Amino acid sequence: NAPAGPAAAAPKPSVSSRAEPARAPAAAEPARSRDDAPATEAALPADTALPLDQLLRRADRAFDDHRWTEAAAGYRELLRRYPTHAKAPAWKTRIRTSEEAR
């Protein structure tokens, strides 16, 4: 019976080896989670799942449409996430402009 125990354990590594390939696609999962952003965004506050380019477009669109509160909030979020970005000084200017326009 003792040899049957290790033999019974041998198929389990085979099952584990099947699980390992499943883990390999999981390594690619961070890229998929970006593609699945709408599902992620639904579970998070509005801007926390958006990448820089989408945040910037949203803030710029709000600014262009004179939605000052939304624009200022968008630029603040950009500054919070990317404080050393090359456009950070322009974002600060747009925050001041938005606050003055309210």
ChimeraX commands (.cxc) that place a marker at each C-alpha (Angstrom):
marker #1 position 0.00,0.00,0.00 radius 0.5
marker #1 position 2.92,2.34,0.60 radius 0.5
marker #1 position 3.87,2.36,-3.11 radius 0.5
marker #1 position 0.25,3.22,-3.96 radius 0.5
marker #1 position 0.46,6.36,-1.81 radius 0.5
marker #1 position 3.36,7.88,-3.77 radius 0.5
marker #1 position 1.78,6.66,-7.01 radius 0.5
marker #1 position -1.42,8.39,-5.98 radius 0.5
marker #1 position 0.61,11.52,-5.30 radius 0.5
marker #1 position 2.22,11.30,-8.75 radius 0.5
marker #1 position -1.01,12.17,-10.60 radius 0.5
marker #1 position -1.49,15.20,-8.36 radius 0.5
marker #1 position 1.71,16.84,-9.68 radius 0.5
marker #1 position 0.31,16.18,-13.15 radius 0.5
marker #1 position -2.78,18.07,-12.10 radius 0.5
marker #1 position -0.54,20.73,-10.60 radius 0.5
marker #1 position 1.42,20.94,-13.82 radius 0.5
marker #1 position -1.89,21.59,-15.54 radius 0.5
marker #1 position -2.52,24.37,-13.05 radius 0.5
marker #1 position 0.89,25.88,-13.74 radius 0.5
marker #1 position 0.05,26.67,-17.38 radius 0.5
marker #1 position -3.07,28.30,-16.00 radius 0.5
marker #1 position -0.75,30.44,-13.90 radius 0.5
marker #1 position 1.26,31.44,-16.95 radius 0.5
marker #1 position -1.74,33.20,-18.50 radius 0.5
marker #1 position -2.37,34.72,-15.08 radius 0.5
marker #1 position 1.04,36.38,-15.42 radius 0.5
marker #1 position -0.37,38.07,-18.51 radius 0.5
marker #1 position -3.43,39.01,-16.49 radius 0.5
marker #1 position -2.19,42.51,-15.52 radius 0.5
marker #1 position -2.30,43.41,-19.20 radius 0.5
marker #1 position -5.78,41.89,-19.43 radius 0.5
marker #1 position -6.94,43.88,-16.42 radius 0.5
marker #1 position -6.13,47.04,-18.36 radius 0.5
marker #1 position -8.22,45.75,-21.23 radius 0.5
marker #1 position -10.97,44.90,-18.77 radius 0.5
marker #1 position -10.91,48.42,-17.35 radius 0.5
marker #1 position -14.70,48.96,-17.59 radius 0.5
marker #1 position -15.29,46.08,-15.17 radius 0.5
marker #1 position -12.58,47.45,-12.88 radius 0.5
marker #1 position -13.89,51.00,-13.11 radius 0.5
marker #1 position -17.35,49.89,-12.05 radius 0.5
marker #1 position -15.91,48.62,-8.77 radius 0.5
marker #1 position -13.74,51.70,-8.11 radius 0.5
marker #1 position -14.34,55.43,-7.78 radius 0.5
marker #1 position -14.62,57.14,-11.16 radius 0.5
marker #1 position -11.00,58.12,-11.90 radius 0.5
marker #1 position -8.91,55.59,-9.99 radius 0.5
marker #1 position -8.82,52.96,-12.74 radius 0.5
marker #1 position -8.14,55.30,-15.67 radius 0.5
marker #1 position -4.68,55.67,-17.21 radius 0.5
marker #1 position -3.01,59.05,-17.64 radius 0.5
marker #1 position -4.18,59.70,-21.20 radius 0.5
marker #1 position -7.83,59.07,-20.34 radius 0.5
marker #1 position -7.64,61.18,-17.18 radius 0.5
marker #1 position -6.07,64.00,-19.15 radius 0.5
marker #1 position -8.70,63.82,-21.91 radius 0.5
marker #1 position -11.46,63.86,-19.31 radius 0.5
marker #1 position -10.01,66.87,-17.49 radius 0.5
marker #1 position -9.30,68.74,-20.73 radius 0.5
marker #1 position -12.82,68.06,-22.03 radius 0.5
marker #1 position -14.35,69.31,-18.78 radius 0.5
marker #1 position -12.15,72.42,-18.94 radius 0.5
marker #1 position -13.09,73.09,-22.58 radius 0.5
marker #1 position -16.79,72.64,-21.72 radius 0.5
marker #1 position -16.48,75.05,-18.76 radius 0.5
marker #1 position -17.31,72.35,-16.24 radius 0.5
marker #1 position -14.91,73.97,-13.81 radius 0.5
marker #1 position -15.41,71.79,-10.75 radius 0.5
marker #1 position -14.95,68.57,-12.75 radius 0.5
marker #1 position -11.94,70.00,-14.58 radius 0.5
marker #1 position -10.21,71.07,-11.36 radius 0.5
marker #1 position -10.88,67.66,-9.80 radius 0.5
marker #1 position -9.42,65.94,-12.88 radius 0.5
marker #1 position -6.24,68.01,-12.85 radius 0.5
marker #1 position -5.86,67.48,-9.10 radius 0.5
marker #1 position -6.07,63.72,-9.65 radius 0.5
marker #1 position -3.45,63.97,-12.38 radius 0.5
marker #1 position -1.16,65.91,-10.04 radius 0.5
marker #1 position -1.75,63.43,-7.24 radius 0.5
marker #1 position -0.74,60.50,-9.46 radius 0.5
marker #1 position 1.91,62.18,-11.60 radius 0.5
marker #1 position 3.37,65.09,-9.59 radius 0.5
marker #1 position 6.62,65.21,-11.59 radius 0.5
marker #1 position 5.02,64.95,-15.05 radius 0.5
marker #1 position 6.25,67.51,-17.59 radius 0.5
marker #1 position 2.71,68.94,-17.87 radius 0.5
marker #1 position 2.21,69.31,-14.10 radius 0.5
marker #1 position 2.77,73.12,-14.17 radius 0.5
marker #1 position 0.08,73.48,-16.86 radius 0.5
marker #1 position -2.30,71.34,-14.79 radius 0.5
marker #1 position -1.73,73.64,-11.80 radius 0.5
marker #1 position -2.53,76.64,-13.99 radius 0.5
marker #1 position -5.73,75.01,-15.19 radius 0.5
marker #1 position -6.74,74.26,-11.60 radius 0.5
marker #1 position -6.33,77.94,-10.69 radius 0.5
marker #1 position -8.21,79.02,-13.83 radius 0.5
marker #1 position -11.03,76.58,-13.06 radius 0.5
marker #1 position -11.31,77.77,-9.46 radius 0.5
marker #1 position -11.38,81.41,-10.52 radius 0.5
marker #1 position -14.05,80.72,-13.15 radius 0.5
marker #1 position -16.47,79.09,-10.72 radius 0.5
marker link #1:1,2 radius 0.2
marker link #1:2,3 radius 0.2
marker link #1:3,4 radius 0.2
marker link #1:4,5 radius 0.2
marker link #1:5,6 radius 0.2
marker link #1:6,7 radius 0.2
marker link #1:7,8 radius 0.2
marker link #1:8,9 radius 0.2
marker link #1:9,10 radius 0.2
marker link #1:10,11 radius 0.2
marker link #1:11,12 radius 0.2
marker link #1:12,13 radius 0.2
marker link #1:13,14 radius 0.2
marker link #1:14,15 radius 0.2
marker link #1:15,16 radius 0.2
marker link #1:16,17 radius 0.2
marker link #1:17,18 radius 0.2
marker link #1:18,19 radius 0.2
marker link #1:19,20 radius 0.2
marker link #1:20,21 radius 0.2
marker link #1:21,22 radius 0.2
marker link #1:22,23 radius 0.2
marker link #1:23,24 radius 0.2
marker link #1:24,25 radius 0.2
marker link #1:25,26 radius 0.2
marker link #1:26,27 radius 0.2
marker link #1:27,28 radius 0.2
marker link #1:28,29 radius 0.2
marker link #1:29,30 radius 0.2
marker link #1:30,31 radius 0.2
marker link #1:31,32 radius 0.2
marker link #1:32,33 radius 0.2
marker link #1:33,34 radius 0.2
marker link #1:34,35 radius 0.2
marker link #1:35,36 radius 0.2
marker link #1:36,37 radius 0.2
marker link #1:37,38 radius 0.2
marker link #1:38,39 radius 0.2
marker link #1:39,40 radius 0.2
marker link #1:40,41 radius 0.2
marker link #1:41,42 radius 0.2
marker link #1:42,43 radius 0.2
marker link #1:43,44 radius 0.2
marker link #1:44,45 radius 0.2
marker link #1:45,46 radius 0.2
marker link #1:46,47 radius 0.2
marker link #1:47,48 radius 0.2
marker link #1:48,49 radius 0.2
marker link #1:49,50 radius 0.2
marker link #1:50,51 radius 0.2
marker link #1:51,52 radius 0.2
marker link #1:52,53 radius 0.2
marker link #1:53,54 radius 0.2
marker link #1:54,55 radius 0.2
marker link #1:55,56 radius 0.2
marker link #1:56,57 radius 0.2
marker link #1:57,58 radius 0.2
marker link #1:58,59 radius 0.2
marker link #1:59,60 radius 0.2
marker link #1:60,61 radius 0.2
marker link #1:61,62 radius 0.2
marker link #1:62,63 radius 0.2
marker link #1:63,64 radius 0.2
marker link #1:64,65 radius 0.2
marker link #1:65,66 radius 0.2
marker link #1:66,67 radius 0.2
marker link #1:67,68 radius 0.2
marker link #1:68,69 radius 0.2
marker link #1:69,70 radius 0.2
marker link #1:70,71 radius 0.2
marker link #1:71,72 radius 0.2
marker link #1:72,73 radius 0.2
marker link #1:73,74 radius 0.2
marker link #1:74,75 radius 0.2
marker link #1:75,76 radius 0.2
marker link #1:76,77 radius 0.2
marker link #1:77,78 radius 0.2
marker link #1:78,79 radius 0.2
marker link #1:79,80 radius 0.2
marker link #1:80,81 radius 0.2
marker link #1:81,82 radius 0.2
marker link #1:82,83 radius 0.2
marker link #1:83,84 radius 0.2
marker link #1:84,85 radius 0.2
marker link #1:85,86 radius 0.2
marker link #1:86,87 radius 0.2
marker link #1:87,88 radius 0.2
marker link #1:88,89 radius 0.2
marker link #1:89,90 radius 0.2
marker link #1:90,91 radius 0.2
marker link #1:91,92 radius 0.2
marker link #1:92,93 radius 0.2
marker link #1:93,94 radius 0.2
marker link #1:94,95 radius 0.2
marker link #1:95,96 radius 0.2
marker link #1:96,97 radius 0.2
marker link #1:97,98 radius 0.2
marker link #1:98,99 radius 0.2
marker link #1:99,100 radius 0.2
marker link #1:100,101 radius 0.2
marker link #1:101,102 radius 0.2
view
